[in-house]
Amino acid sequence: MTENDKTPRPHTETRRPGAFAIDDGRETPAVRRRAPQAFDDGFELTADADDPFLTPPDLTDAELAVARPRRRGFSWGKLALGALTAFLSMAFWLWADRVIRDLFSRADWLGYLAIGAVSLAVIALAVVVGREILGLMRLGAVQSLKAEALDITAATAPKTARLLVGRLEGLIAHRAETARGRALLGETKDDVIDAPQLLDLAERELLAPLDRQARALILGASKRTSVVTAVSPRAIVDLAYVLFEVTRLVRAMAELYGGRPGTLGLLRLLRDVIAHLAVTGSIAVGDSLAQQVLGHGLAAKLSTRLGEGVINGLLTARIGIAAMDLCRPLPFKAVKRPGVGDFLSDIAPGVKRTP
């Protein structure tokens, strides 16, 4: 075909798409408009404790309970211990005086040597006692700071909150992770901020980095406990290692938040943690937690020893959370408090918590 044979084609008119109603013979019901109405106030508000959105049903009471230090008061046991200590001290000094006199009667240089040894022992003992007292004072400062933070309300003067935040900064100033938060709070010192909002800002900027390290400490201790108790041949080995790991975890948690306790302070923290677990019933794994772990077929996949290791790891995590509650200078408000379920997927991979 050549170019001369081409003939122009007729112009085709383009039609726009349209919508058509198909009449199938059925009547379309008429839409009845409803007039606005007023309803009575006969409805009831759901209590916060019964609201599933405020209190998730998968959390147990032991997991929601916050560990708090025991109240210190008069105790007959403390009085008896103090009186016995005073009596033993007097008996010791009488015995030391008699020994030194006997040594002087034998040779003067022996008496002076005994006095020097006793003096060194007294100085070392005074240093140890002073460190223990400072450790107890630091723990007391943490608890008093937390108690004052709980009393802060919207009606509290911002100056009071500023002083409290300043004490918090001094408590954790040795932690390099808080340098950025301290600088940010310093920039807001000339701004007027409500007291509760100022505490929330301090919690997010100062304690959130420490909370992340606390989670890492808890997770590491839980994993080590889980592995060691799963492969250890004797129950006494399990008990000894769990005690060692828990003691180290509680001390590390206190030092992280500025407590730095001595031996007596550590024993007091351990007593408070164990008392909290005993009261809340967390000293043994609850039925719901065991069902969450074993109900996913974990028992069919792992041996009995490995299952016990997972349970011991979760118990260690629960103890770490209680220690975190006791050692943290501020209560959890602006930052979410961790729970045992947050560590479940890391301790037992492949097992997720039941929603």
LOMARNU-127121 format. One line per field, with one value per residue (C-alpha): residue in three letters; chain; z, x, y. Coordinates in steps of 0.2 Angstrom, whole numbers. Each point is the difference from the previous one (the first is absolute). Last residue first. Example, Ala and Ser with C-alpha at 12.3 -4.5 7.8 and 13.67 -1.06 7.14 Angstrom:
REM LOMARNU-127121
r c(SER, ALA)
c c(A, A)
w c(36, 3)
u c(68, -6)
v c(-5, -17)
END
This chain:
REM LOMARNU-127121
r c(PRO, THR, ARG, LYS, VAL, GLY, PRO, ALA, ILE, ASP, SER, LEU, PHE, ASP, GLY, VAL, GLY, PRO, ARG, LYS, VAL, ALA, LYS, PHE, PRO, LEU, PRO, ARG, CYS, LEU, ASP, MET, ALA, ALA, ILE, GLY, ILE, ARG, ALA, THR, LEU, LEU, GLY, ASN, ILE, VAL, GLY, GLU, GLY, LEU, ARG, THR, SER, LEU, LYS, ALA, ALA, LEU, GLY, HIS, GLY, LEU, VAL, GLN, GLN, ALA, LEU, SER, ASP, GLY, VAL, ALA, ILE, SER, GLY, THR, VAL, ALA, LEU, HIS, ALA, ILE, VAL, ASP, ARG, LEU, LEU, ARG, LEU, LEU, GLY, LEU, THR, GLY, PRO, ARG, GLY, GLY, TYR, LEU, GLU, ALA, MET, ALA, ARG, VAL, LEU, ARG, THR, VAL, GLU, PHE, LEU, VAL, TYR, ALA, LEU, ASP, VAL, ILE, ALA, ARG, PRO, SER, VAL, ALA, THR, VAL, VAL, SER, THR, ARG, LYS, SER, ALA, GLY, LEU, ILE, LEU, ALA, ARG, ALA, GLN, ARG, ASP, LEU, PRO, ALA, LEU, LEU, GLU, ARG, GLU, ALA, LEU, ASP, LEU, LEU, GLN, PRO, ALA, ASP, ILE, VAL, ASP, ASP, LYS, THR, GLU, GLY, LEU, LEU, ALA, ARG, GLY, ARG, ALA, THR, GLU, ALA, ARG, HIS, ALA, ILE, LEU, GLY, GLU, LEU, ARG, GLY, VAL, LEU, LEU, ARG, ALA, THR, LYS, PRO, ALA, THR, ALA, ALA, THR, ILE, ASP, LEU, ALA, GLU, ALA, LYS, LEU, SER, GLN, VAL, ALA, GLY, LEU, ARG, MET, LEU, GLY, LEU, ILE, GLU, ARG, GLY, VAL, VAL, VAL, ALA, LEU, ALA, ILE, VAL, ALA, LEU, SER, VAL, ALA, GLY, ILE, ALA, LEU, TYR, GLY, LEU, TRP, ASP, ALA, ARG, SER, PHE, LEU, ASP, ARG, ILE, VAL, ARG, ASP, ALA, TRP, LEU, TRP, PHE, ALA, MET, SER, LEU, PHE, ALA, THR, LEU, ALA, GLY, LEU, ALA, LEU, LYS, GLY, TRP, SER, PHE, GLY, ARG, ARG, ARG, PRO, ARG, ALA, VAL, ALA, LEU, GLU, ALA, ASP, THR, LEU, ASP, PRO, PRO, THR, LEU, PHE, PRO, ASP, ASP, ALA, ASP, ALA, THR, LEU, GLU, PHE, GLY, ASP, ASP, PHE, ALA, GLN, PRO, ALA, ARG, ARG, ARG, VAL, ALA, PRO, THR, GLU, ARG, GLY, ASP, ASP, ILE, ALA, PHE, ALA, GLY, PRO, ARG, ARG, THR, GLU, THR, HIS, PRO, ARG, PRO, THR, LYS, ASP, ASN, GLU, THR, MET)
c c(A, A, A, A, A, A, A, A, A, A, A, A, A, A, A, A, A, A, A, A, A, A, A, A, A, A, A, A, A, A, A, A, A, A, A, A, A, A, A, A, A, A, A, A, A, A, A, A, A, A, A, A, A, A, A, A, A, A, A, A, A, A, A, A, A, A, A, A, A, A, A, A, A, A, A, A, A, A, A, A, A, A, A, A, A, A, A, A, A, A, A, A, A, A, A, A, A, A, A, A, A, A, A, A, A, A, A, A, A, A, A, A, A, A, A, A, A, A, A, A, A, A, A, A, A, A, A, A, A, A, A, A, A, A, A, A, A, A, A, A, A, A, A, A, A, A, A, A, A, A, A, A, A, A, A, A, A, A, A, A, A, A, A, A, A, A, A, A, A, A, A, A, A, A, A, A, A, A, A, A, A, A, A, A, A, A, A, A, A, A, A, A, A, A, A, A, A, A, A, A, A, A, A, A, A, A, A, A, A, A, A, A, A, A, A, A, A, A, A, A, A, A, A, A, A, A, A, A, A, A, A, A, A, A, A, A, A, A, A, A, A, A, A, A, A, A, A, A, A, A, A, A, A, A, A, A, A, A, A, A, A, A, A, A, A, A, A, A, A, A, A, A, A, A, A, A, A, A, A, A, A, A, A, A, A, A, A, A, A, A, A, A, A, A, A, A, A, A, A, A, A, A, A, A, A, A, A, A, A, A, A, A, A, A, A, A, A, A, A, A, A, A, A, A, A, A, A, A, A, A, A, A, A, A, A, A, A, A, A, A, A, A, A, A, A, A, A, A, A, A, A, A, A, A, A)
w c(376, 3, 1, -13, -1, -14, 10, 19, 9, -13, -3, 18, 5, -3, 8, 17, 0, -4, 7, -14, 2, 4, 17, 7, 18, 1, 8, -6, 12, 7, -16, -9, 13, -3, -18, 3, 11, -14, -13, 11, 1, -19, -1, 13, -11, -15, 8, 6, -18, -5, 14, -5, -18, -14, -15, 9, 15, -11, -8, 2, 17, 9, 0, 1, 11, 12, 1, 3, 14, 9, 2, 17, 11, -9, 13, 2, 18, -2, -15, 10, 15, -11, -8, 16, 8, -15, 1, 19, -3, -13, 11, 14, -12, -8, -11, -16, -1, -16, -12, -8, 17, 7, -16, 0, 19, -4, -15, 10, 14, -13, -9, 15, 8, -17, -1, 17, -2, -17, 7, 14, -12, -8, -18, -7, -19, 2, 15, -9, -15, 8, 13, -13, -11, 15, 6, -18, -1, 16, -3, -18, 8, 12, -14, -9, 17, 2, -17, 5, 17, -4, -16, 3, 18, 0, -12, 10, 16, -9, -6, 17, 7, -14, -10, 1, -11, 6, 5, -17, -8, 16, -3, -17, 7, 13, -13, -11, 15, 7, -9, 8, 17, 14, 0, 6, 18, -4, -14, 11, 13, -13, -6, 18, 1, -17, 6, 15, -11, -11, 14, 4, -5, -15, 12, 7, 15, -9, -4, 18, 4, -15, 6, 18, -7, -9, 14, 12, -12, 0, 19, 1, -11, 10, 16, -8, -5, 17, 8, -12, 4, 19, -1, -9, 13, 14, -8, -2, 18, 6, -10, 7, 18, -2, -7, 14, 13, -9, 0, 19, 4, 11, 11, -15, -8, 15, 1, -19, 2, 15, -9, -15, 11, 8, -18, -6, 15, -3, -18, 4, 11, -12, -14, 12, 4, -19, -5, 14, -6, -18, 5, 10, -15, -2, -17, -18, -14, -13, -17, -14, -14, -13, -2, -19, -3, 16, -4, -17, -17, -14, 4, -5, 14, -9, -16, 10, 11, 16, 11, -8, 4, -15, 0, 1, -12, 6, -5, -11, -19, -10, -18, -17, -13, -10, -19, -8, -16, -11, -5, -19, -8, -10, -19, -5, -6, -3, 3, -12, 3, -14, -9, -13, -18, -13, -18, -14, -15, -16, -7, -13, -16, -3, -18, -4, 14, -8, 5)
u c(-9, 10, 18, 11, 11, 12, 15, -1, 10, -1, -19, -4, 9, -14, -12, 8, -4, 8, -7, -4, 8, -10, -6, 12, 5, 16, 17, 0, 8, -16, -10, 16, 2, -17, 3, 16, -9, -13, 14, 8, -17, -1, 17, -4, -16, 11, 13, -14, -6, 18, 1, -17, 6, -5, -12, -15, 1, 1, -17, -7, -8, 16, 5, -17, -6, 14, -4, -18, 3, 12, 18, 6, 7, -12, -14, -1, 5, 14, 7, -1, 9, 13, 4, -1, 12, 12, 0, 4, 14, 7, -1, 10, 13, 2, -12, 4, -17, 3, -12, 12, 9, -17, -3, 17, -2, -17, 7, 16, -11, -12, 14, 8, -16, -5, 17, -1, -18, 4, 16, -10, -12, 13, 6, 0, -5, -17, 5, 15, -10, -15, 11, 11, -15, -9, 16, 2, -18, 0, 16, -6, -16, 9, 11, -16, -7, 16, -3, -18, 5, 7, -10, -16, -1, 6, -14, -13, 6, -1, -17, -6, 7, -7, 14, 5, 15, 17, 6, -5, 18, 7, -13, 7, 18, -5, -8, 15, 12, -11, 9, 16, -6, 9, -13, -13, -3, 4, -12, -14, 4, -2, -17, -6, 5, -8, -16, -1, 3, -14, -13, -11, -18, 2, 5, 17, -2, 6, 16, 3, -1, 12, 13, -2, 3, 16, 7, -3, 10, 14, -1, 2, 15, 8, -3, 8, 15, 2, -1, 14, 11, -3, 5, 16, 4, -4, 11, 14, -1, -1, 16, 9, -5, 6, 17, 2, -3, 12, 13, -2, 4, -8, -10, -4, -8, -10, -7, -4, -10, -10, -4, -6, -11, -8, -2, -8, -12, -6, -3, -9, -12, -3, -4, -12, -9, -2, -6, -13, -6, 0, -10, -12, -4, -5, -4, 6, -13, 4, 6, -12, -2, -13, -14, -5, 10, -7, -17, 1, 1, -10, -16, 7, -4, -4, -8, -8, -10, -5, 13, -4, -18, -12, -12, -18, -14, -17, 3, -15, 1, -5, -6, 3, -13, 3, -1, -9, 9, -13, 1, 5, -14, 6, -3, 18, 2, 18, 6, 13, 16, 10, 16, 3, -3, 13, -6, 8, 6, -2, 16, 10, 5, 17, 2, 12, 12, 3, -7)
v c(-55, -17, 4, -6, -15, -1, 4, -4, 13, 13, -3, 0, 16, 12, -12, 2, 18, 17, 16, 12, 17, 16, -7, -13, 6, 10, -4, -18, -12, -8, -2, -6, -13, -6, -1, -10, -12, -3, -2, -13, -9, 0, -8, -13, -4, -1, -12, -11, -2, -4, -13, -8, -2, 12, -1, -9, 11, 15, -4, 17, -4, -3, 19, 8, -14, 3, 18, -2, -13, 11, -3, -1, 14, 11, -2, 19, 0, -12, 9, 17, -8, -7, 17, 9, -13, 1, 19, -1, -12, 12, 14, -10, -5, 18, 8, 10, 8, 11, -9, -11, -4, -7, -10, -7, -5, -9, -9, -6, -7, -8, -8, -8, -6, -8, -8, -7, -7, -8, -8, -7, -7, -10, -4, 17, 2, 8, 10, 8, 4, 8, 9, 8, 5, 8, 9, 7, 6, 8, 10, 5, 6, 10, 7, 6, 7, 10, 9, 3, 7, 17, 6, -9, 1, 19, 4, -9, 9, 17, -5, -3, 16, 12, 8, 18, 2, 6, -17, -7, 0, -9, -14, -3, 0, -13, -11, 0, -4, -14, -14, 5, -5, 9, 13, -13, 6, 19, 0, -8, 14, 13, -8, 2, 18, 3, -8, 11, 15, -5, 2, -15, 2, -12, -13, -6, -12, -15, 9, 3, -18, -4, 12, -6, -18, 5, 10, -15, -11, 14, 0, -19, 1, 14, -10, -15, 10, 7, -17, -6, 15, -1, -19, 4, 14, -12, -14, 11, 6, -18, -4, 15, -3, -18, 5, 13, -14, -12, 14, 2, -18, -13, 11, 11, -16, -4, 18, -1, -16, 6, 16, -10, -11, 14, 8, -16, -1, 18, -3, -17, 10, 14, -13, -10, 17, 4, -18, 1, 17, -6, -15, 10, 10, 18, 6, -1, -1, -13, 7, -1, -13, 4, -12, -2, -16, -8, 5, -9, 8, -8, 10, 16, 14, 16, -7, -15, 13, -9, 8, 17, -2, 0, 15, -3, 6, 7, 18, 0, 2, 15, -4, 7, -5, -16, 1, -14, -7, -7, -18, -3, -10, -15, -1, -2, 18, 2, 18, 7, 8, 10, -1, 14, -4, 3, 5, -10, 10, -9, -8, 10, -10, -7, -7, 15, -5, -17, -17)
END
